[in-house]
């Protein structure tokens, strides 16, 4: 859910960098940067790494992580996708 605290202007980022960094690291929530419209997202390094891992699951995920994902609530949806990826190898 987006709230007013989910947004910061470029000026806010310039003037309150330390506070914004602390907020992101403390809460783990993303901050949408705006310059009259959304122009970027400021997020924690953990969130960034998680997104990277998700963007290339076949290259980054370990076999144990794939099996855990398949066993999770998303597993049924993912089984077909993983079978497709396995067929490509």
PyMOL Python script that loads the backbone (N, CA, C, O; Angstrom):
from pymol import cmd

cmd.read_pdbstr("""\
ATOM      1  N   UNK A   1       0.831  -1.169   0.000  1.00  0.00           N
ATOM      2  CA  UNK A   1       0.000   0.000   0.000  1.00  0.00           C
ATOM      3  C   UNK A   1       0.885   1.245   0.000  1.00  0.00           C
ATOM      4  O   UNK A   1       1.816   1.350   0.799  1.00  0.00           O
ATOM      5  N   UNK A   2       0.594   2.182  -0.893  1.00  0.00           N
ATOM      6  CA  UNK A   2       1.353   3.419  -0.967  1.00  0.00           C
ATOM      7  C   UNK A   2       0.764   4.439  -0.011  1.00  0.00           C
ATOM      8  O   UNK A   2      -0.453   4.600   0.080  1.00  0.00           O
ATOM      9  N   UNK A   3       1.650   5.125   0.700  1.00  0.00           N
ATOM     10  CA  UNK A   3       1.235   6.194   1.598  1.00  0.00           C
ATOM     11  C   UNK A   3       2.021   7.436   1.244  1.00  0.00           C
ATOM     12  O   UNK A   3       2.926   7.390   0.410  1.00  0.00           O
ATOM     13  N   UNK A   4       1.678   8.550   1.878  1.00  0.00           N
ATOM     14  CA  UNK A   4       2.413   9.788   1.621  1.00  0.00           C
ATOM     15  C   UNK A   4       3.894   9.613   1.928  1.00  0.00           C
ATOM     16  O   UNK A   4       4.738  10.222   1.271  1.00  0.00           O
ATOM     17  N   UNK A   5       4.220   8.783   2.924  1.00  0.00           N
ATOM     18  CA  UNK A   5       5.629   8.568   3.264  1.00  0.00           C
ATOM     19  C   UNK A   5       6.332   7.661   2.268  1.00  0.00           C
ATOM     20  O   UNK A   5       7.541   7.455   2.373  1.00  0.00           O
ATOM     21  N   UNK A   6       5.598   7.111   1.300  1.00  0.00           N
ATOM     22  CA  UNK A   6       6.194   6.266   0.274  1.00  0.00           C
ATOM     23  C   UNK A   6       6.801   7.086  -0.858  1.00  0.00           C
ATOM     24  O   UNK A   6       7.434   6.534  -1.758  1.00  0.00           O
ATOM     25  N   UNK A   7       6.610   8.397  -0.817  1.00  0.00           N
ATOM     26  CA  UNK A   7       7.077   9.278  -1.877  1.00  0.00           C
ATOM     27  C   UNK A   7       8.056  10.310  -1.333  1.00  0.00           C
ATOM     28  O   UNK A   7       7.933  10.752  -0.191  1.00  0.00           O
ATOM     29  N   UNK A   8       9.021  10.689  -2.150  1.00  0.00           N
ATOM     30  CA  UNK A   8       9.947  11.769  -1.819  1.00  0.00           C
ATOM     31  C   UNK A   8      10.323  12.465  -3.114  1.00  0.00           C
ATOM     32  O   UNK A   8      10.547  11.821  -4.139  1.00  0.00           O
ATOM     33  N   UNK A   9      10.389  13.768  -3.056  1.00  0.00           N
ATOM     34  CA  UNK A   9      10.817  14.512  -4.240  1.00  0.00           C
ATOM     35  C   UNK A   9      12.338  14.445  -4.342  1.00  0.00           C
ATOM     36  O   UNK A   9      13.019  14.093  -3.378  1.00  0.00           O
ATOM     37  N   UNK A  10      12.849  14.776  -5.487  1.00  0.00           N
ATOM     38  CA  UNK A  10      14.300  14.828  -5.672  1.00  0.00           C
ATOM     39  C   UNK A  10      14.901  15.838  -4.702  1.00  0.00           C
ATOM     40  O   UNK A  10      15.986  15.616  -4.165  1.00  0.00           O
ATOM     41  N   UNK A  11      14.197  16.950  -4.475  1.00  0.00           N
ATOM     42  CA  UNK A  11      14.658  17.954  -3.505  1.00  0.00           C
ATOM     43  C   UNK A  11      14.722  17.361  -2.106  1.00  0.00           C
ATOM     44  O   UNK A  11      15.682  17.601  -1.374  1.00  0.00           O
ATOM     45  N   UNK A  12      13.690  16.575  -1.722  1.00  0.00           N
ATOM     46  CA  UNK A  12      13.707  15.910  -0.415  1.00  0.00           C
ATOM     47  C   UNK A  12      14.907  14.981  -0.310  1.00  0.00           C
ATOM     48  O   UNK A  12      15.578  14.946   0.721  1.00  0.00           O
ATOM     49  N   UNK A  13      15.178  14.234  -1.364  1.00  0.00           N
ATOM     50  CA  UNK A  13      16.314  13.317  -1.354  1.00  0.00           C
ATOM     51  C   UNK A  13      17.618  14.086  -1.170  1.00  0.00           C
ATOM     52  O   UNK A  13      18.499  13.652  -0.427  1.00  0.00           O
ATOM     53  N   UNK A  14      17.738  15.216  -1.840  1.00  0.00           N
ATOM     54  CA  UNK A  14      18.939  16.038  -1.716  1.00  0.00           C
ATOM     55  C   UNK A  14      19.077  16.591  -0.299  1.00  0.00           C
ATOM     56  O   UNK A  14      20.164  16.565   0.280  1.00  0.00           O
ATOM     57  N   UNK A  15      17.970  17.091   0.258  1.00  0.00           N
ATOM     58  CA  UNK A  15      18.017  17.760   1.555  1.00  0.00           C
ATOM     59  C   UNK A  15      17.973  16.807   2.744  1.00  0.00           C
ATOM     60  O   UNK A  15      18.469  17.140   3.820  1.00  0.00           O
ATOM     61  N   UNK A  16      17.386  15.630   2.565  1.00  0.00           N
ATOM     62  CA  UNK A  16      17.163  14.706   3.687  1.00  0.00           C
ATOM     63  C   UNK A  16      17.697  13.308   3.392  1.00  0.00           C
ATOM     64  O   UNK A  16      17.091  12.312   3.788  1.00  0.00           O
ATOM     65  N   UNK A  17      18.817  13.234   2.706  1.00  0.00           N
ATOM     66  CA  UNK A  17      19.354  11.939   2.287  1.00  0.00           C
ATOM     67  C   UNK A  17      19.514  10.973   3.456  1.00  0.00           C
ATOM     68  O   UNK A  17      19.056   9.833   3.384  1.00  0.00           O
ATOM     69  N   UNK A  18      20.158  11.419   4.529  1.00  0.00           N
ATOM     70  CA  UNK A  18      20.415  10.529   5.670  1.00  0.00           C
ATOM     71  C   UNK A  18      19.114  10.002   6.263  1.00  0.00           C
ATOM     72  O   UNK A  18      19.014   8.822   6.602  1.00  0.00           O
ATOM     73  N   UNK A  19      18.133  10.863   6.386  1.00  0.00           N
ATOM     74  CA  UNK A  19      16.838  10.463   6.949  1.00  0.00           C
ATOM     75  C   UNK A  19      16.129   9.449   6.054  1.00  0.00           C
ATOM     76  O   UNK A  19      15.555   8.478   6.546  1.00  0.00           O
ATOM     77  N   UNK A  20      16.168   9.671   4.759  1.00  0.00           N
ATOM     78  CA  UNK A  20      15.511   8.761   3.815  1.00  0.00           C
ATOM     79  C   UNK A  20      16.219   7.407   3.797  1.00  0.00           C
ATOM     80  O   UNK A  20      15.563   6.365   3.780  1.00  0.00           O
ATOM     81  N   UNK A  21      17.542   7.417   3.800  1.00  0.00           N
ATOM     82  CA  UNK A  21      18.304   6.160   3.838  1.00  0.00           C
ATOM     83  C   UNK A  21      17.976   5.392   5.117  1.00  0.00           C
ATOM     84  O   UNK A  21      17.773   4.179   5.080  1.00  0.00           O
ATOM     85  N   UNK A  22      17.925   6.096   6.245  1.00  0.00           N
ATOM     86  CA  UNK A  22      17.598   5.450   7.517  1.00  0.00           C
ATOM     87  C   UNK A  22      16.191   4.855   7.470  1.00  0.00           C
ATOM     88  O   UNK A  22      15.973   3.738   7.938  1.00  0.00           O
ATOM     89  N   UNK A  23      15.242   5.597   6.908  1.00  0.00           N
ATOM     90  CA  UNK A  23      13.857   5.113   6.809  1.00  0.00           C
ATOM     91  C   UNK A  23      13.784   3.836   5.974  1.00  0.00           C
ATOM     92  O   UNK A  23      13.114   2.878   6.360  1.00  0.00           O
ATOM     93  N   UNK A  24      14.466   3.823   4.840  1.00  0.00           N
ATOM     94  CA  UNK A  24      14.450   2.639   3.968  1.00  0.00           C
ATOM     95  C   UNK A  24      15.094   1.448   4.669  1.00  0.00           C
ATOM     96  O   UNK A  24      14.568   0.337   4.616  1.00  0.00           O
ATOM     97  N   UNK A  25      16.227   1.675   5.322  1.00  0.00           N
ATOM     98  CA  UNK A  25      16.913   0.574   6.001  1.00  0.00           C
ATOM     99  C   UNK A  25      16.151   0.082   7.223  1.00  0.00           C
ATOM    100  O   UNK A  25      16.187  -1.108   7.535  1.00  0.00           O
ATOM    101  N   UNK A  26      15.464   0.979   7.915  1.00  0.00           N
ATOM    102  CA  UNK A  26      14.727   0.605   9.120  1.00  0.00           C
ATOM    103  C   UNK A  26      13.430  -0.115   8.791  1.00  0.00           C
ATOM    104  O   UNK A  26      13.116  -1.147   9.384  1.00  0.00           O
ATOM    105  N   UNK A  27      12.679   0.433   7.848  1.00  0.00           N
ATOM    106  CA  UNK A  27      11.353  -0.120   7.539  1.00  0.00           C
ATOM    107  C   UNK A  27      11.386  -1.170   6.440  1.00  0.00           C
ATOM    108  O   UNK A  27      10.501  -2.022   6.367  1.00  0.00           O
ATOM    109  N   UNK A  28      12.397  -1.114   5.589  1.00  0.00           N
ATOM    110  CA  UNK A  28      12.455  -2.024   4.447  1.00  0.00           C
ATOM    111  C   UNK A  28      11.518  -1.628   3.323  1.00  0.00           C
ATOM    112  O   UNK A  28      11.403  -2.342   2.326  1.00  0.00           O
ATOM    113  N   UNK A  29      10.840  -0.484   3.479  1.00  0.00           N
ATOM    114  CA  UNK A  29       9.886  -0.041   2.458  1.00  0.00           C
ATOM    115  C   UNK A  29      10.587   0.775   1.385  1.00  0.00           C
ATOM    116  O   UNK A  29      11.585   1.447   1.643  1.00  0.00           O
ATOM    117  N   UNK A  30      10.053   0.703   0.195  1.00  0.00           N
ATOM    118  CA  UNK A  30      10.589   1.456  -0.932  1.00  0.00           C
ATOM    119  C   UNK A  30      10.116   2.908  -0.866  1.00  0.00           C
ATOM    120  O   UNK A  30       9.044   3.197  -0.334  1.00  0.00           O
ATOM    121  N   UNK A  31      10.918   3.806  -1.405  1.00  0.00           N
ATOM    122  CA  UNK A  31      10.541   5.212  -1.539  1.00  0.00           C
ATOM    123  C   UNK A  31      10.504   5.520  -3.031  1.00  0.00           C
ATOM    124  O   UNK A  31      11.482   5.285  -3.741  1.00  0.00           O
ATOM    125  N   UNK A  32       9.387   6.041  -3.500  1.00  0.00           N
ATOM    126  CA  UNK A  32       9.250   6.433  -4.903  1.00  0.00           C
ATOM    127  C   UNK A  32       9.723   7.870  -5.029  1.00  0.00           C
ATOM    128  O   UNK A  32       9.195   8.767  -4.372  1.00  0.00           O
ATOM    129  N   UNK A  33      10.714   8.083  -5.871  1.00  0.00           N
ATOM    130  CA  UNK A  33      11.252   9.421  -6.098  1.00  0.00           C
ATOM    131  C   UNK A  33      10.462  10.096  -7.202  1.00  0.00           C
ATOM    132  O   UNK A  33      10.137   9.486  -8.221  1.00  0.00           O
ATOM    133  N   UNK A  34      10.162  11.365  -6.980  1.00  0.00           N
ATOM    134  CA  UNK A  34       9.358  12.073  -7.976  1.00  0.00           C
ATOM    135  C   UNK A  34       9.980  13.412  -8.327  1.00  0.00           C
ATOM    136  O   UNK A  34      10.672  14.043  -7.529  1.00  0.00           O
ATOM    137  N   UNK A  35       9.705  13.806  -9.534  1.00  0.00           N
ATOM    138  CA  UNK A  35      10.078  15.119 -10.048  1.00  0.00           C
ATOM    139  C   UNK A  35       8.896  15.538 -10.923  1.00  0.00           C
ATOM    140  O   UNK A  35       8.971  15.526 -12.152  1.00  0.00           O
ATOM    141  N   UNK A  36       7.801  15.911 -10.248  1.00  0.00           N
ATOM    142  CA  UNK A  36       6.497  16.191 -10.851  1.00  0.00           C
ATOM    143  C   UNK A  36       5.789  14.919 -11.314  1.00  0.00           C
ATOM    144  O   UNK A  36       4.589  14.944 -11.588  1.00  0.00           O
ATOM    145  N   UNK A  37       6.512  13.826 -11.402  1.00  0.00           N
ATOM    146  CA  UNK A  37       5.962  12.506 -11.709  1.00  0.00           C
ATOM    147  C   UNK A  37       6.971  11.484 -11.196  1.00  0.00           C
ATOM    148  O   UNK A  37       8.131  11.836 -10.983  1.00  0.00           O
ATOM    149  N   UNK A  38       6.573  10.242 -10.994  1.00  0.00           N
ATOM    150  CA  UNK A  38       7.524   9.231 -10.522  1.00  0.00           C
ATOM    151  C   UNK A  38       8.684   9.065 -11.512  1.00  0.00           C
ATOM    152  O   UNK A  38       8.475   8.909 -12.715  1.00  0.00           O
ATOM    153  N   UNK A  39       9.913   9.101 -10.976  1.00  0.00           N
ATOM    154  CA  UNK A  39      11.093   8.973 -11.838  1.00  0.00           C
ATOM    155  C   UNK A  39      12.042   7.863 -11.394  1.00  0.00           C
ATOM    156  O   UNK A  39      12.952   7.495 -12.136  1.00  0.00           O
ATOM    157  N   UNK A  40      11.839   7.332 -10.206  1.00  0.00           N
ATOM    158  CA  UNK A  40      12.730   6.283  -9.738  1.00  0.00           C
ATOM    159  C   UNK A  40      12.259   5.707  -8.423  1.00  0.00           C
ATOM    160  O   UNK A  40      11.277   6.164  -7.838  1.00  0.00           O
ATOM    161  N   UNK A  41      12.980   4.688  -7.966  1.00  0.00           N
ATOM    162  CA  UNK A  41      12.637   4.030  -6.711  1.00  0.00           C
ATOM    163  C   UNK A  41      13.906   3.863  -5.892  1.00  0.00           C
ATOM    164  O   UNK A  41      14.940   3.436  -6.405  1.00  0.00           O
ATOM    165  N   UNK A  42      13.814   4.203  -4.630  1.00  0.00           N
ATOM    166  CA  UNK A  42      14.917   4.046  -3.686  1.00  0.00           C
ATOM    167  C   UNK A  42      14.554   2.875  -2.782  1.00  0.00           C
ATOM    168  O   UNK A  42      13.521   2.909  -2.114  1.00  0.00           O
ATOM    169  N   UNK A  43      15.396   1.833  -2.754  1.00  0.00           N
ATOM    170  CA  UNK A  43      15.080   0.663  -1.950  1.00  0.00           C
ATOM    171  C   UNK A  43      16.327   0.135  -1.279  1.00  0.00           C
ATOM    172  O   UNK A  43      17.445   0.492  -1.650  1.00  0.00           O
ATOM    173  N   UNK A  44      16.127  -0.722  -0.283  1.00  0.00           N
ATOM    174  CA  UNK A  44      17.250  -1.279   0.460  1.00  0.00           C
ATOM    175  C   UNK A  44      18.042  -2.235  -0.426  1.00  0.00           C
ATOM    176  O   UNK A  44      17.533  -2.743  -1.425  1.00  0.00           O
ATOM    177  N   UNK A  45      19.281  -2.466  -0.049  1.00  0.00           N
ATOM    178  CA  UNK A  45      20.125  -3.380  -0.818  1.00  0.00           C
ATOM    179  C   UNK A  45      19.569  -4.804  -0.759  1.00  0.00           C
ATOM    180  O   UNK A  45      19.688  -5.556  -1.727  1.00  0.00           O
ATOM    181  N   UNK A  46      18.963  -5.178   0.371  1.00  0.00           N
ATOM    182  CA  UNK A  46      18.366  -6.516   0.472  1.00  0.00           C
ATOM    183  C   UNK A  46      17.216  -6.671  -0.516  1.00  0.00           C
ATOM    184  O   UNK A  46      17.093  -7.701  -1.179  1.00  0.00           O
ATOM    185  N   UNK A  47      16.371  -5.641  -0.610  1.00  0.00           N
ATOM    186  CA  UNK A  47      15.249  -5.683  -1.549  1.00  0.00           C
ATOM    187  C   UNK A  47      15.770  -5.718  -2.989  1.00  0.00           C
ATOM    188  O   UNK A  47      15.237  -6.445  -3.828  1.00  0.00           O
ATOM    189  N   UNK A  48      16.803  -4.939  -3.270  1.00  0.00           N
ATOM    190  CA  UNK A  48      17.397  -4.916  -4.612  1.00  0.00           C
ATOM    191  C   UNK A  48      17.940  -6.298  -4.982  1.00  0.00           C
ATOM    192  O   UNK A  48      17.697  -6.795  -6.082  1.00  0.00           O
ATOM    193  N   UNK A  49      18.678  -6.913  -4.051  1.00  0.00           N
ATOM    194  CA  UNK A  49      19.234  -8.243  -4.321  1.00  0.00           C
ATOM    195  C   UNK A  49      18.135  -9.278  -4.529  1.00  0.00           C
ATOM    196  O   UNK A  49      18.263 -10.161  -5.377  1.00  0.00           O
ATOM    197  N   UNK A  50      17.056  -9.172  -3.755  1.00  0.00           N
ATOM    198  CA  UNK A  50      15.930 -10.094  -3.930  1.00  0.00           C
ATOM    199  C   UNK A  50      15.304  -9.919  -5.309  1.00  0.00           C
ATOM    200  O   UNK A  50      14.947 -10.903  -5.956  1.00  0.00           O
ATOM    201  N   UNK A  51      15.170  -8.685  -5.760  1.00  0.00           N
ATOM    202  CA  UNK A  51      14.618  -8.430  -7.093  1.00  0.00           C
ATOM    203  C   UNK A  51      15.535  -8.966  -8.187  1.00  0.00           C
ATOM    204  O   UNK A  51      15.065  -9.525  -9.178  1.00  0.00           O
ATOM    205  N   UNK A  52      16.839  -8.795  -8.007  1.00  0.00           N
ATOM    206  CA  UNK A  52      17.785  -9.342  -8.985  1.00  0.00           C
ATOM    207  C   UNK A  52      17.658 -10.854  -9.078  1.00  0.00           C
ATOM    208  O   UNK A  52      17.647 -11.423 -10.169  1.00  0.00           O
ATOM    209  N   UNK A  53      17.564 -11.487  -7.935  1.00  0.00           N
ATOM    210  CA  UNK A  53      17.449 -12.945  -7.916  1.00  0.00           C
ATOM    211  C   UNK A  53      16.172 -13.391  -8.620  1.00  0.00           C
ATOM    212  O   UNK A  53      16.176 -14.390  -9.341  1.00  0.00           O
ATOM    213  N   UNK A  54      15.082 -12.658  -8.417  1.00  0.00           N
ATOM    214  CA  UNK A  54      13.820 -13.004  -9.064  1.00  0.00           C
ATOM    215  C   UNK A  54      13.846 -12.751 -10.565  1.00  0.00           C
ATOM    216  O   UNK A  54      13.169 -13.441 -11.326  1.00  0.00           O
ATOM    217  N   UNK A  55      14.621 -11.769 -10.988  1.00  0.00           N
ATOM    218  CA  UNK A  55      14.627 -11.431 -12.410  1.00  0.00           C
ATOM    219  C   UNK A  55      15.363 -12.467 -13.255  1.00  0.00           C
ATOM    220  O   UNK A  55      15.123 -12.561 -14.459  1.00  0.00           O
ATOM    221  N   UNK A  56      16.246 -13.238 -12.650  1.00  0.00           N
ATOM    222  CA  UNK A  56      16.975 -14.292 -13.351  1.00  0.00           C
ATOM    223  C   UNK A  56      16.954 -15.568 -12.517  1.00  0.00           C
ATOM    224  O   UNK A  56      18.012 -16.056 -12.120  1.00  0.00           O
ATOM    225  N   UNK A  57      15.771 -16.119 -12.242  1.00  0.00           N
ATOM    226  CA  UNK A  57      15.700 -17.246 -11.312  1.00  0.00           C
ATOM    227  C   UNK A  57      16.483 -18.472 -11.750  1.00  0.00           C
ATOM    228  O   UNK A  57      17.058 -19.158 -10.905  1.00  0.00           O
ATOM    229  N   UNK A  58      16.524 -18.765 -13.031  1.00  0.00           N
ATOM    230  CA  UNK A  58      17.226 -19.967 -13.482  1.00  0.00           C
ATOM    231  C   UNK A  58      18.731 -19.812 -13.325  1.00  0.00           C
ATOM    232  O   UNK A  58      19.438 -20.802 -13.137  1.00  0.00           O
ATOM    233  N   UNK A  59      19.227 -18.584 -13.401  1.00  0.00           N
ATOM    234  CA  UNK A  59      20.661 -18.359 -13.295  1.00  0.00           C
ATOM    235  C   UNK A  59      21.112 -18.192 -11.850  1.00  0.00           C
ATOM    236  O   UNK A  59      22.239 -18.556 -11.516  1.00  0.00           O
ATOM    237  N   UNK A  60      20.258 -17.651 -10.987  1.00  0.00           N
ATOM    238  CA  UNK A  60      20.673 -17.304  -9.636  1.00  0.00           C
ATOM    239  C   UNK A  60      20.166 -18.260  -8.561  1.00  0.00           C
ATOM    240  O   UNK A  60      20.826 -18.434  -7.536  1.00  0.00           O
ATOM    241  N   UNK A  61      19.039 -18.866  -8.768  1.00  0.00           N
ATOM    242  CA  UNK A  61      18.443 -19.703  -7.731  1.00  0.00           C
ATOM    243  C   UNK A  61      19.164 -21.043  -7.638  1.00  0.00           C
ATOM    244  O   UNK A  61      19.530 -21.645  -8.647  1.00  0.00           O
ATOM    245  N   UNK A  62      19.355 -21.488  -6.412  1.00  0.00           N
ATOM    246  CA  UNK A  62      19.947 -22.809  -6.200  1.00  0.00           C
ATOM    247  C   UNK A  62      18.856 -23.864  -6.370  1.00  0.00           C
ATOM    248  O   UNK A  62      17.671 -23.543  -6.285  1.00  0.00           O
ATOM    249  N   UNK A  63      19.239 -25.110  -6.606  1.00  0.00           N
ATOM    250  CA  UNK A  63      18.219 -26.166  -6.711  1.00  0.00           C
ATOM    251  C   UNK A  63      17.337 -26.245  -5.459  1.00  0.00           C
ATOM    252  O   UNK A  63      16.138 -26.509  -5.559  1.00  0.00           O
ATOM    253  N   UNK A  64      17.929 -26.018  -4.285  1.00  0.00           N
ATOM    254  CA  UNK A  64      17.157 -26.049  -3.046  1.00  0.00           C
ATOM    255  C   UNK A  64      16.131 -24.915  -3.025  1.00  0.00           C
ATOM    256  O   UNK A  64      15.003 -25.112  -2.575  1.00  0.00           O
ATOM    257  N   UNK A  65      16.511 -23.736  -3.506  1.00  0.00           N
ATOM    258  CA  UNK A  65      15.582 -22.604  -3.547  1.00  0.00           C
ATOM    259  C   UNK A  65      14.443 -22.870  -4.529  1.00  0.00           C
ATOM    260  O   UNK A  65      13.293 -22.517  -4.269  1.00  0.00           O
ATOM    261  N   UNK A  66      14.770 -23.488  -5.644  1.00  0.00           N
ATOM    262  CA  UNK A  66      13.728 -23.807  -6.631  1.00  0.00           C
ATOM    263  C   UNK A  66      12.736 -24.803  -6.038  1.00  0.00           C
ATOM    264  O   UNK A  66      11.525 -24.641  -6.188  1.00  0.00           O
ATOM    265  N   UNK A  67      13.250 -25.838  -5.362  1.00  0.00           N
ATOM    266  CA  UNK A  67      12.363 -26.827  -4.746  1.00  0.00           C
ATOM    267  C   UNK A  67      11.510 -26.190  -3.653  1.00  0.00           C
ATOM    268  O   UNK A  67      10.326 -26.503  -3.527  1.00  0.00           O
ATOM    269  N   UNK A  68      12.107 -25.293  -2.860  1.00  0.00           N
ATOM    270  CA  UNK A  68      11.348 -24.609  -1.811  1.00  0.00           C
ATOM    271  C   UNK A  68      10.264 -23.737  -2.426  1.00  0.00           C
ATOM    272  O   UNK A  68       9.150 -23.665  -1.906  1.00  0.00           O
ATOM    273  N   UNK A  69      10.585 -23.076  -3.528  1.00  0.00           N
ATOM    274  CA  UNK A  69       9.586 -22.243  -4.201  1.00  0.00           C
ATOM    275  C   UNK A  69       8.458 -23.102  -4.753  1.00  0.00           C
ATOM    276  O   UNK A  69       7.285 -22.747  -4.640  1.00  0.00           O
ATOM    277  N   UNK A  70       8.814 -24.226  -5.347  1.00  0.00           N
ATOM    278  CA  UNK A  70       7.796 -25.122  -5.894  1.00  0.00           C
ATOM    279  C   UNK A  70       6.877 -25.640  -4.794  1.00  0.00           C
ATOM    280  O   UNK A  70       5.689 -25.860  -5.030  1.00  0.00           O
ATOM    281  N   UNK A  71       7.422 -25.837  -3.594  1.00  0.00           N
ATOM    282  CA  UNK A  71       6.629 -26.333  -2.473  1.00  0.00           C
ATOM    283  C   UNK A  71       5.796 -25.233  -1.819  1.00  0.00           C
ATOM    284  O   UNK A  71       4.874 -25.524  -1.056  1.00  0.00           O
ATOM    285  N   UNK A  72       6.112 -23.982  -2.111  1.00  0.00           N
ATOM    286  CA  UNK A  72       5.376 -22.862  -1.514  1.00  0.00           C
ATOM    287  C   UNK A  72       4.017 -22.709  -2.178  1.00  0.00           C
ATOM    288  O   UNK A  72       3.651 -23.480  -3.066  1.00  0.00           O
ATOM    289  N   UNK A  73       3.289 -21.719  -1.741  1.00  0.00           N
ATOM    290  CA  UNK A  73       1.954 -21.472  -2.308  1.00  0.00           C
ATOM    291  C   UNK A  73       2.019 -21.103  -3.785  1.00  0.00           C
ATOM    292  O   UNK A  73       1.024 -21.222  -4.499  1.00  0.00           O
ATOM    293  N   UNK A  74       3.185 -20.655  -4.246  1.00  0.00           N
ATOM    294  CA  UNK A  74       3.343 -20.302  -5.655  1.00  0.00           C
ATOM    295  C   UNK A  74       3.775 -21.504  -6.489  1.00  0.00           C
ATOM    296  O   UNK A  74       3.834 -21.428  -7.716  1.00  0.00           O
ATOM    297  N   UNK A  75       4.069 -22.594  -5.829  1.00  0.00           N
ATOM    298  CA  UNK A  75       4.630 -23.747  -6.509  1.00  0.00           C
ATOM    299  C   UNK A  75       3.815 -24.277  -7.656  1.00  0.00           C
ATOM    300  O   UNK A  75       4.371 -24.600  -8.706  1.00  0.00           O
ATOM    301  N   UNK A  76       2.516 -24.376  -7.490  1.00  0.00           N
ATOM    302  CA  UNK A  76       1.683 -24.924  -8.557  1.00  0.00           C
ATOM    303  C   UNK A  76       1.762 -24.078  -9.811  1.00  0.00           C
ATOM    304  O   UNK A  76       1.775 -24.600 -10.926  1.00  0.00           O
ATOM    305  N   UNK A  77       1.816 -22.760  -9.624  1.00  0.00           N
ATOM    306  CA  UNK A  77       1.929 -21.867 -10.777  1.00  0.00           C
ATOM    307  C   UNK A  77       3.311 -21.975 -11.405  1.00  0.00           C
ATOM    308  O   UNK A  77       3.467 -21.825 -12.616  1.00  0.00           O
ATOM    309  N   UNK A  78       4.310 -22.237 -10.570  1.00  0.00           N
ATOM    310  CA  UNK A  78       5.684 -22.206 -11.042  1.00  0.00           C
ATOM    311  C   UNK A  78       6.138 -23.515 -11.669  1.00  0.00           C
ATOM    312  O   UNK A  78       7.074 -23.511 -12.469  1.00  0.00           O
ATOM    313  N   UNK A  79       5.516 -24.613 -11.338  1.00  0.00           N
ATOM    314  CA  UNK A  79       5.970 -25.911 -11.836  1.00  0.00           C
ATOM    315  C   UNK A  79       6.045 -25.913 -13.349  1.00  0.00           C
ATOM    316  O   UNK A  79       7.029 -26.380 -13.922  1.00  0.00           O
ATOM    317  N   UNK A  80       5.023 -25.400 -13.995  1.00  0.00           N
ATOM    318  CA  UNK A  80       5.019 -25.367 -15.455  1.00  0.00           C
ATOM    319  C   UNK A  80       6.158 -24.500 -15.980  1.00  0.00           C
ATOM    320  O   UNK A  80       6.812 -24.861 -16.958  1.00  0.00           O
ATOM    321  N   UNK A  81       6.398 -23.366 -15.341  1.00  0.00           N
ATOM    322  CA  UNK A  81       7.479 -22.479 -15.770  1.00  0.00           C
ATOM    323  C   UNK A  81       8.832 -23.147 -15.570  1.00  0.00           C
ATOM    324  O   UNK A  81       9.697 -23.063 -16.442  1.00  0.00           O
ATOM    325  N   UNK A  82       9.023 -23.810 -14.430  1.00  0.00           N
ATOM    326  CA  UNK A  82      10.297 -24.474 -14.184  1.00  0.00           C
ATOM    327  C   UNK A  82      10.506 -25.638 -15.145  1.00  0.00           C
ATOM    328  O   UNK A  82      11.631 -25.877 -15.584  1.00  0.00           O
ATOM    329  N   UNK A  83       9.451 -26.361 -15.477  1.00  0.00           N
ATOM    330  CA  UNK A  83       9.562 -27.445 -16.452  1.00  0.00           C
ATOM    331  C   UNK A  83       9.996 -26.885 -17.798  1.00  0.00           C
ATOM    332  O   UNK A  83      10.815 -27.489 -18.491  1.00  0.00           O
ATOM    333  N   UNK A  84       9.449 -25.736 -18.166  1.00  0.00           N
ATOM    334  CA  UNK A  84       9.841 -25.081 -19.412  1.00  0.00           C
ATOM    335  C   UNK A  84      11.316 -24.701 -19.370  1.00  0.00           C
ATOM    336  O   UNK A  84      12.044 -24.937 -20.334  1.00  0.00           O
ATOM    337  N   UNK A  85      11.762 -24.111 -18.256  1.00  0.00           N
ATOM    338  CA  UNK A  85      13.168 -23.714 -18.133  1.00  0.00           C
ATOM    339  C   UNK A  85      14.086 -24.933 -18.179  1.00  0.00           C
ATOM    340  O   UNK A  85      15.144 -24.895 -18.806  1.00  0.00           O
ATOM    341  N   UNK A  86      13.680 -26.013 -17.514  1.00  0.00           N
ATOM    342  CA  UNK A  86      14.484 -27.238 -17.545  1.00  0.00           C
ATOM    343  C   UNK A  86      14.602 -27.785 -18.964  1.00  0.00           C
ATOM    344  O   UNK A  86      15.651 -28.305 -19.344  1.00  0.00           O
ATOM    345  N   UNK A  87      13.536 -27.669 -19.744  1.00  0.00           N
ATOM    346  CA  UNK A  87      13.539 -28.167 -21.119  1.00  0.00           C
ATOM    347  C   UNK A  87      14.500 -27.376 -21.999  1.00  0.00           C
ATOM    348  O   UNK A  87      14.983 -27.893 -23.006  1.00  0.00           O
ATOM    349  N   UNK A  88      14.780 -26.143 -21.634  1.00  0.00           N
ATOM    350  CA  UNK A  88      15.689 -25.308 -22.420  1.00  0.00           C
ATOM    351  C   UNK A  88      17.145 -25.710 -22.234  1.00  0.00           C
ATOM    352  O   UNK A  88      17.984 -25.416 -23.085  1.00  0.00           O
ATOM    353  N   UNK A  89      17.448 -26.371 -21.140  1.00  0.00           N
ATOM    354  CA  UNK A  89      18.851 -26.700 -20.845  1.00  0.00           C
ATOM    355  C   UNK A  89      19.313 -27.922 -21.578  1.00  0.00           C
ATOM    356  O   UNK A  89      20.467 -28.327 -21.436  1.00  0.00           O
TER     357      UNK A  89
END
""", "prot")
cmd.dss("prot")
cmd.show_as("cartoon", "prot")
cmd.util.cbc("prot")
cmd.orient("prot")
